[in-house]
């Protein structure tokens, strides 16, 4: 197995202070016009329970001239479907320490399913250096069924706070970055990973300034974001998404998956190891060919143009660059132009573990998440 071991010594909590010093020094040394922007957004990844059932939630709080709002998604670990969340501030005092919020769960068609009413406790996470005491950001409240026939208390706590960075140069160049900063073990040692793309983005920003000055380009911009898709004590799945506009009719976007595991025969010392997709399957299996029929069928169901018209008839390993893991199975994403025209955007499919069948390495890094799905290879 081709795995990359991240050096945990480079992932201590002090990295954040060093990172900010580095960013300011590098950017401002090159141009006095570049500046960091602040975001009125707070975003958290939380773990919690509702009536004893564990769930994970990714939510964003936003402030604007029209008021405070909340959006995101959540899913239960025992069945996997993801639900969208939309809501707003219910209390009058947005500056109160404990604020009352409400958010509605939405179906894929936009239908209201149920309702969360909760207090946001200790919402002001801040980092004041290596000895900082981090606020215990918590959601605590009541979940009510759509019909109002059932009301259940719930609680969730933040395991990660998303960091937002932006750089602007007048009205011409803008770069935005966001990534999770883990607050609790065992994921803290992954924090160093989040900074890997920052220096490259700064170099890109500087190159863009020089190019703009040389050719008077307008509207140049880029973004890079890392989000958590699923996490457990032994496995975490990230999606990194990028977008760039250098002129023309539209920008271009792309995404890749970053999956890490520890334990379960992966690392006896508890270090996080980056996986390749081949690590999900039995040794020597041509997994792309084995999954090809089902992937093409699911893409056809999503009306992926190149599959529907017969342009794409095979799946190669190189096509599987964005494979995320969840209790629902393998969530596979394809960039614009890959399986359809730009207008179709990113096309995503979910490949349940039972569709993958006996080629899965059930004793490998997916062991825990496979057990949540209820998949049993003995059924095949």
C-alpha positions in Angstrom: 0.0 0.0 0.0 1.3 3.4 -1.0 0.6 5.6 2.1 2.0 8.9 3.2 2.8 9.4 6.9 2.3 12.9 8.1 4.9 14.1 10.7 2.9 14.9 13.8 5.7 17.0 15.2 4.8 19.6 12.5 1.2 19.6 13.4 1.3 21.1 16.9 -1.1 23.8 17.9 1.6 26.5 17.5 1.3 26.2 13.8 -1.6 28.7 13.6 0.4 31.6 15.1 3.4 30.8 12.9 1.1 30.5 9.9 -0.4 34.0 10.3 3.0 35.6 10.8 4.2 33.9 7.7 1.2 34.9 5.6 1.4 38.6 6.6 5.2 38.7 6.1 5.1 37.1 2.7 2.1 39.0 1.3 2.9 42.4 2.5 6.5 42.2 1.6 5.5 41.8 -2.0 2.8 44.5 -2.3 1.4 47.1 0.0 -1.9 46.8 -1.9 -2.7 43.3 -0.8 -4.7 42.9 2.4 -6.5 40.2 4.4 -10.2 40.5 4.6 -12.3 39.4 7.6 -15.4 37.2 7.3 -18.7 37.7 9.1 -19.0 33.9 8.9 -18.6 31.2 11.6 -18.6 27.6 10.5 -18.4 24.5 12.7 -18.2 20.8 12.3 -20.1 19.1 15.2 -20.8 15.7 16.6 -23.9 15.0 18.7 -26.7 12.7 19.7 -30.5 12.8 19.2 -32.5 10.4 21.2 -29.3 8.3 21.6 -28.6 8.2 17.8 -25.2 9.8 16.9 -25.1 12.4 14.1 -22.6 14.8 12.5 -23.4 18.3 11.4 -21.6 21.0 9.4 -23.2 24.4 9.9 -22.4 28.0 8.9 -23.6 31.1 10.7 -23.7 34.3 8.5 -24.3 37.9 9.3 -25.5 40.4 6.7 -27.5 43.6 6.5 -30.7 41.6 6.4 -29.9 39.7 9.6 -28.3 36.5 10.9 -28.9 33.1 9.2 -27.7 29.5 9.4 -27.2 26.8 6.8 -25.6 23.5 6.5 -26.3 19.7 6.5 -26.4 16.8 8.9 -26.6 13.0 8.8 -27.1 10.1 11.2 -24.4 7.6 11.4 -26.8 4.6 11.4 -28.4 5.4 8.1 -26.4 7.9 6.2 -28.7 10.2 4.1 -27.7 13.9 4.3 -30.3 16.5 5.0 -29.9 20.2 4.2 -30.5 22.7 7.0 -31.7 26.3 6.8 -32.7 28.7 9.6 -32.1 32.0 11.4 -31.7 33.8 14.7 -34.9 33.6 16.8 -33.8 35.7 19.8 -33.7 39.5 19.7 -30.2 40.0 21.0 -27.7 38.7 18.5 -24.8 39.7 20.8 -26.1 37.6 23.7 -23.7 34.9 25.0 -26.3 32.2 24.6 -28.5 32.8 21.5 -31.6 31.0 20.4 -31.6 29.7 16.8 -34.1 27.7 14.7 -33.4 25.6 11.6 -35.5 23.5 9.4 -34.5 20.2 7.8 -35.1 20.1 4.1 -35.6 17.2 1.7 -33.9 17.1 -1.7 -37.0 18.7 -3.2 -37.1 21.5 -0.6 -39.9 20.0 1.6 -39.7 20.9 5.3 -39.1 17.7 7.3 -38.4 18.6 11.0 -37.2 21.5 13.1 -34.2 22.2 15.4 -34.5 24.9 18.1 -31.3 25.4 20.1 -29.0 27.6 22.0 -25.6 28.3 20.6 -23.3 28.3 23.6 -19.9 29.9 23.6 -20.0 30.9 19.9 -16.9 33.1 20.0 -14.1 30.7 19.3 -10.8 32.5 19.2 -7.1 31.5 19.2 -4.8 33.6 21.4 -1.7 31.4 21.1 -0.5 27.9 22.1 -1.8 28.4 25.7 -5.2 29.6 24.6 -8.3 28.0 26.2 -10.7 27.1 23.5 -14.4 27.8 24.0 -16.5 24.6 24.1 -18.9 25.6 21.3 -22.1 23.6 21.9 -25.6 23.4 20.4 -28.2 22.3 22.9 -32.0 22.3 22.3 -35.0 20.4 21.1 -35.7 18.5 17.8 -39.4 18.4 16.7 -40.8 16.1 14.1 -42.4 17.7 11.0 -45.9 16.8 12.3 -45.1 18.0 15.8 -46.0 14.7 17.3 -42.5 14.0 18.7 -40.1 16.3 20.5 -36.6 15.0 21.6 -33.7 16.9 23.2 -30.4 16.9 21.4 -26.9 18.2 22.0 -23.8 18.6 19.7 -20.3 20.0 20.3 -17.9 21.4 17.8 -14.9 19.3 17.0 -13.6 21.7 14.4 -13.8 25.4 13.6 -13.4 26.5 10.0 -10.7 29.2 9.4 -11.4 31.8 6.7 -8.6 33.7 5.0 -8.9 36.1 2.1 -6.6 38.4 0.1 -7.7 41.3 -2.1 -6.0 43.8 -4.3 -8.4 46.6 -5.2 -11.3 45.3 -7.3 -9.1 43.2 -9.5 -7.8 40.2 -7.6 -9.3 38.2 -4.8 -8.4 34.9 -3.2 -10.4 33.1 -0.6 -9.3 30.1 1.5 -11.1 28.1 4.2 -10.2 24.9 6.1 -11.1 23.2 9.4 -9.0 23.7 12.5 -9.6 20.8 14.9 -10.2 21.6 18.5 -10.1 18.1 20.1 -8.2 14.8 19.8 -7.6 12.6 18.0 -7.8 14.9 15.0 -5.5 17.8 16.2 -2.4 16.3 14.6 -4.1 16.8 11.2 -4.1 20.6 11.6 -0.8 20.9 9.9 -2.3 19.3 6.8 -4.7 22.2 6.4 -1.9 24.7 5.7 -0.3 22.7 2.8 -2.1 24.7 0.1 -1.8 28.1 1.6 1.8 29.0 0.4 0.8 27.8 -3.1 -2.2 30.0 -3.1 -0.1 33.0 -2.0 2.3 32.4 -4.8 -0.6 32.2 -7.2 -1.9 35.5 -5.8 1.4 37.2 -6.4 1.7 35.8 -9.9 -1.8 37.1 -10.6 -0.8 40.6 -9.5 2.1 40.7 -11.9 0.0 39.3 -14.7 -2.7 41.9 -14.0 -0.2 44.7 -14.0 1.3 43.5 -17.3 -2.0 43.1 -19.2 -4.5 45.1 -17.2 -6.7 42.0 -16.5 -9.9 42.6 -14.7 -11.9 40.3 -12.3 -9.1 37.8 -11.6 -9.9 35.5 -8.7 -9.4 32.1 -7.1 -10.6 30.1 -4.1 -9.5 27.0 -2.2 -11.5 25.2 0.5 -11.2 22.1 2.5 -14.3 20.6 4.2 -14.9 17.6 6.4 -17.2 15.0 4.8 -17.1 12.4 7.5 -14.9 11.6 10.5 -14.4 9.0 13.2 -11.6 8.0 15.6 -10.1 5.9 12.9 -11.1 7.5 9.6 -11.6 11.0 8.2 -12.6 12.1 4.7 -11.9 15.6 3.4 -13.0 17.2 0.1 -10.7 20.0 -1.2 -12.3 22.2 -3.8 -10.7 24.9 -5.9 -12.0 27.5 -8.3 -10.1 30.0 -10.6 -11.1 32.7 -13.0 -8.5 34.3 -15.3 -10.8 35.9 -17.7 -13.1 34.6 -20.4 -16.7 33.4 -20.2 -16.5 31.6 -16.8 -14.1 30.2 -14.2 -13.1 26.6 -13.8 -13.5 24.4 -10.7 -12.1 21.1 -9.5 -12.2 18.9 -6.4 -10.2 16.0 -5.0 -10.7 13.8 -1.9 -8.2 13.4 0.9 -8.8 10.3 3.1 -6.8 9.5 6.2 -6.9 6.5 8.6 -5.2 5.3 11.7 -5.2 2.0 13.7 -7.0 -1.0 12.2 -3.7 -2.3 10.9 -2.9 1.1 9.3 -0.7 2.6 11.9 0.2 0.8 15.1 1.4 4.1 16.7 -1.9 5.9 16.1 -0.5 8.3 13.5 -2.8 9.4 10.6 -1.9 7.9 7.3 -3.1 9.3 3.9 -4.9 6.6 1.9 -5.2 6.0 -1.8 -8.4 4.6 -3.2 -6.7 1.2 -3.7 -6.4 0.9 0.1 -10.2 0.5 0.3 -10.1 -2.8 -1.6 -8.5 -6.2 -1.5 -5.0 -6.4 -2.8 -4.6 -6.8 -6.6 -8.2 -6.1 -7.4 -8.9 -4.0 -10.6 -11.5 -2.0 -8.6 -12.2 0.5 -11.4 -13.3 -2.2 -13.7 -15.2 -4.0 -11.0 -17.2 -0.8 -10.2 -17.5 0.4 -13.7 -20.9 -1.0 -14.5 -22.6 0.5 -11.4 -20.8 3.8 -11.7 -21.9 4.3 -15.3 -25.5 3.3 -14.4 -25.6 5.8 -11.5 -24.1 8.5 -13.8 -26.8 7.7 -16.4 -29.4 8.2 -13.7 -27.9 11.6 -13.0 -28.2 12.4 -16.8 -24.4 12.8 -17.2 -24.3 13.9 -20.8 -21.2 12.1 -21.9 -22.5 8.8 -20.5 -26.0 9.2 -21.8 -24.8 9.9 -25.4 -22.2 7.1 -25.3 -19.1 9.3 -25.4 -17.9 7.7 -22.1 -18.2 3.9 -21.8 -15.4 3.0 -19.4 -14.2 4.0 -15.9 -10.4 4.2 -15.3 -8.6 4.5 -12.0 -7.7 8.1 -13.0 -11.4 9.0 -13.1 -11.7 8.2 -9.4 -9.8 11.3 -8.0 -12.6 12.4 -5.7 -13.9 9.4 -3.7 -15.3 10.4 -0.2 -16.3 8.0 2.5 -19.5 8.0 4.6 -21.8 5.4 6.2 -23.9 5.6 3.1 -21.0 4.3 0.9 -18.6 5.9 -1.5 -19.5 9.4 -2.6 -17.8 10.0 -6.0 -17.6 13.4 -7.6 -16.7 14.3 -11.2 -15.6 17.8 -12.2 -17.3 19.9 -14.9 -16.4 18.7 -18.4 -15.5 15.2 -17.1 -18.8 13.5 -17.5 -20.8 16.3 -19.0 -20.6 19.9 -20.3 -19.7 22.8 -18.0 -23.4 23.7 -17.6 -24.0 20.4 -15.8 -21.4 21.4 -13.1 -20.0 18.8 -10.7 -21.8 15.5 -11.0 -21.9 13.4 -7.8 -23.1 9.9 -7.2 -23.3 7.6 -4.1 -22.1 4.1 -4.5 -23.5 2.0 -1.6 -21.1 -0.5 -0.1 -23.4 -3.3 -1.3 -22.8 -2.2 -4.9 -19.1 -2.6 -4.4 -19.6 -6.1 -3.0 -16.8 -8.6 -2.2 -13.9 -6.5 -3.5 -13.9 -4.3 -0.3 -11.2 -4.9 2.2 -13.5 -5.4 5.2 -10.6 -5.6 7.6 -8.9 -2.5 6.3 -9.4 1.3 6.9 -13.1 1.2 6.1 -13.9 -1.5 8.6 -15.7 0.8 11.1 -17.7 2.8 8.6 -18.7 -0.4 6.7 -20.1 -1.8 10.0 -22.3 1.4 10.3 -23.7 0.8 6.9 -25.0 -2.7 7.8 -23.2 -4.2 4.7 -22.2 -7.8 5.1 -20.2 -9.5 2.3 -21.7 -12.9 3.4 -24.9 -11.8 1.7 -23.1 -11.9 -1.7 
